[in-house]
């Protein structure tokens, strides 16, 4: 390994979230509630990236994320890569993709929607980056959503 490329210490076990668009790094950390973990978390941004120009990276020791946690990430940063680490080795890589349905993550931008007036989770169908509310059928661009 080239010592010039070792910008962040390796972790023994856990998850490395890579290829995060730099401006989304803290939003990803917030979505995953990393401030509530007791394990070591390393957050870095504005690293050089061939793919993105600049990228963020988050390393979380002794933590593996659920599919539900990962689907939350897809809303703010699709195409990030999760590297699963065991004994300092990458044992699995997952590219985060936006699911066909998103529940309880995004706020409906229709003020009259039942989800904005009753205590119930939001529910959207996703097609080509457009979210359609299951209840009021209002459409919104996935890049312009407000999180719940």
Long-range contacts (C-beta under 8 A, 24 or more apart in sequence): 7-44, 7-47, 8-42, 8-44, 8-57, 8-59, 9-42, 9-59, 10-85, 10-88, 11-40, 11-42, 11-59, 11-60, 11-61, 11-85, 11-88, 12-61, 12-85, 12-87, 12-88, 13-61, 13-62, 13-85, 13-86, 13-87, 14-39, 14-59, 14-60, 14-61, 14-62, 14-63, 14-64, 14-85, 15-59, 15-60, 15-63, 15-64, 15-65, 15-82, 15-83, 15-84, 15-85, 16-57, 16-58, 16-59, 16-60, 16-82, 16-83, 16-85, 16-90, 17-57, 17-58, 17-59, 17-60, 17-73, 17-80, 17-81, 17-82, 17-83, 18-55, 18-57, 18-80, 18-81, 18-82, 18-83, 19-49, 19-51, 19-52, 19-55, 19-79, 19-80, 19-81, 20-45, 20-55, 20-56, 20-57, 20-58, 20-77, 20-80, 21-52, 21-55, 21-56, 21-77, 22-46, 22-47, 22-52, 22-54, 22-55, 22-56, 24-56, 24-76, 24-77, 25-56, 25-57, 25-58, 27-76, 27-77, 28-56, 28-58, 28-73, 28-76, 28-77, 28-80, 29-58, 31-69, 31-72, 31-73, 31-76, 31-147, 32-58, 32-60, 32-65, 32-69, 32-72, 32-73, 34-58, 34-60, 37-63, 39-63, 70-94, 70-96, 71-99, 71-102, 71-105, 72-105, 74-98, 74-99, 75-102, 75-105, 75-106, 75-142, 75-145, 75-147, 76-147, 78-142, 98-126, 98-129, 98-142, 99-126, 100-125, 100-126, 101-125, 101-126, 102-126, 102-131, 104-148, 105-147, 105-148, 106-131, 106-140, 106-145, 106-146, 106-147, 106-148, 107-145, 107-146, 107-147, 107-148, 108-133, 108-135, 108-136, 108-138, 108-140, 109-138, 109-140, 109-145, 109-146, 110-136, 110-138, 112-136, 113-138, 121-148, 122-148
